[in-house]
Amino acid sequence: MNLVAQLAMAAAETEHHGNVALETVIFGLIAAGLFALLGLVTFSYRNVANRHSAKAEAWAERHGKDGHGAGHGH
């Protein structure tokens, strides 16, 4: 087989690929779905501290209103 025939065969094989951007769109959709899922997980932790306010108030009454005591500089 000569060089011209090899180039013609290579061109014929690579000629019909379709739209490469359309073929890779699935990766973007997977990434967007993953980020949305992680966003929902993060959103589920919203306002967690207020769900246990009774426990926090009881702890503050037992240990004093300023938390762990002096020494924090705040």
N, C-alpha and C positions, 0 to 999 in steps of 0.2 A: 504494500500500500504506500502510495507516495504522500507527500506533505499536503498537496492540494486536496486529496481525497479525505485525509484525516481532518483537515480544517472544515471541509464541507460537512462531514459527519458530526463534528463538534458543534457546528453552527445549527445543524438540524436538531440536535438533542437539546440545546439551550434556547431554542427559538420560542417555544410555547410554554412559558411559565405563568403567565397571568399577571395580575396586579399584586406586587409584593407588599404594598402598603395594606391592602385588604387582607392578605394572608396573615399579617402580624397584628391585626387589630385585636385578636383574642387575648394577646398578652396584656394589652392595655385594659381590657375589660376585666381580666383576672386581677390585675393590680388595683383597679378602682373598687372592685368587690371586696378585696382584702382590706383596703383602707376604710371602706364603709363599715365592715365588720369590726375592725379595731376601734373605729370611732364610736360604734354602739357599745362596745365593751367599756370604753372610757366614759361614755355618757352614763352608763349604769352606776358608776361610782359617785355620781353627782349627789351632793347633799347627804352623804353618809354620816357625817358628824352630827347632824341634827336628828338623825333617826334614833340616836341613843342619848338624847339630852338628859333624860332622867338619871341614867347611870353617871353621866359627867357631873351633874349637879350633886348627886350623892357623894361622889368621890371628892368634889371640891369642899363640901361641908365637913367631911371627915379629915381632910388634909389641909385645910385652910384655903382661902380664896385666891392666894397668889400662886398656887400650883406647887412646885417643888420647893419653894422657899427662896431665901435670898441667895445671892451669888451669881445671878445671871446678868446683872447690869442693865436690865430693861426697866 
